[in-house]
Amino acid sequence: MKKDTLGEVLRFGIVGVISTALHYGIYWVLQHWMNVNIAYTIGYVLSFLVNYYLTAHFTFHEKATKRNGVGFGGAHLFNYCLQIALLNFWLWVGLSKEVAPLGVYAIAVPTNFLLVRFVFKHFGVKSDAKLK
């Protein structure tokens, strides 16, 4: 694996842990008082905003632009649909509301990395100087 790609994977992992922890934390609190799909969606949207900023600046060292923002949003729309379907599948199989998201993340996170990397590599606009 190239050094640059390995760095991206590691930085993506850090951003992913932050975003996933935020998402799960919001979901965990809200699912006690509302429908799990609504709780999951609220957590997803809030973590999405943090995720986009960190992914652009930290993971791929790029500027946040309308172009990569639209691509990132499109990748995450697909990812959201995948996650809601998986959440409901795991609940249907019998996993608890607290554990089901963990099964979702195991499948959706690697898929999301590939989609987001594609967006930033093909639709991103490199800044003149690497962002740090």
N, C-alpha and C positions, 0 to 999 in steps of 0.2 A: 504494500500500500504506500502511495506517495506520502511524503511528509506533510504536504499541504492538506491532503485528503484526511490523513490521520488527525491533524489538528482540528479540522472541521468536525469530524466525528466526535472528538473529545469535547469541543465547545458546544456542539449540538446536544451532547449528553448532559452537560451542565445546565444549559438552557432548558432542556427537556425535564430535568429533575425539578427545577424551579417552577416551571409552568405546570407540570403534572401535580406537584405538591399543592400549588395554589388551587388548581382545578379540583383536586380531590378534597381539599380542605373545605372549600366553598360547598361542594356537593354534599359532603358528609354532614355539615351543619344544616343545610337546607332540606335534605331528604327526610329529616325528622318531622318537618312541618308541611311539606308539599309533595306533589307527585314527583317521582324520581326522574322522569324525563325532563320536567321543568327545572328541577334542581340541577341536573346534569348540564342542561343547556345554559343556565345562568353562569355556572362555574366555567363552562367552556368559553363563553363569550368574554368573560373577564380575564381569563388566563390567555386567551387569544391576543388581546391587546398588549399584554406584557411580552408574550412570546414573539410577536412581530418585531417589536422594538429591539429586543435582545438578539433575535435571530439576525436581523439586518446588521446591527452594529457590532455585536460580539462574535457571533458564529461565522459570518461570511465577510465581515469587514467591509460592508457596503452601505451606501446611503439608502435610507428609506425613501422610495420614490412611488409615484402613482403606479408606475408600470409593475414594479415588483410587489407593490401592495395589492394590486388586483390579482396578480398571479398567486401570491401568498394566500389571499382570501379564497381564491378558487380551489387551491390545494386543500385549504382547511375546510371548505364547504364539503368537498369529497370526504375528507377525514372525519368531519362531524357526522355525516350520514353513515359512514362506516362504524363510527363509535356508537351512535344511537342504536343501530341495528345489532351490534355486538352486545351492548348493554342489555337490550331486551332479550337477546338470545340467552345470555348467561343467567338472567333472571328466570326465564322460562325453564332452563335446565335445572334450576333449583339453587343457584348460588344466592347468598344473602345480598341485600342491598348494599351492605358495607364492603363485600368482597368482589362483587360483580365488576366494578370498574377496574380492578387489578387485572382481570382476564382481558378486558378491553385494551388496556394499555400495552399488554404483552404483544398484541397483534398490531395495533394501530400506530404505535410509536415508530417501529422500523419502517412501516409503510409511509408514514408522514415524513420521515427523514428523506427518503428517496424523492418524494414529490417536491418538498421544499428546496432541496438541493438543486433539483432540475430547474425550478423557478428562478432561483438566485443565480445559477450559472448561465441560464439562457435568456433571462429577461431582466437581470440586474444591470445596474449602471455602476461600474466601478468608480469609486471616488478617486480624485487625483492623488491623495495620500491615504495610505492605509489608516483606517480608524482604529483607535486603540481603546 
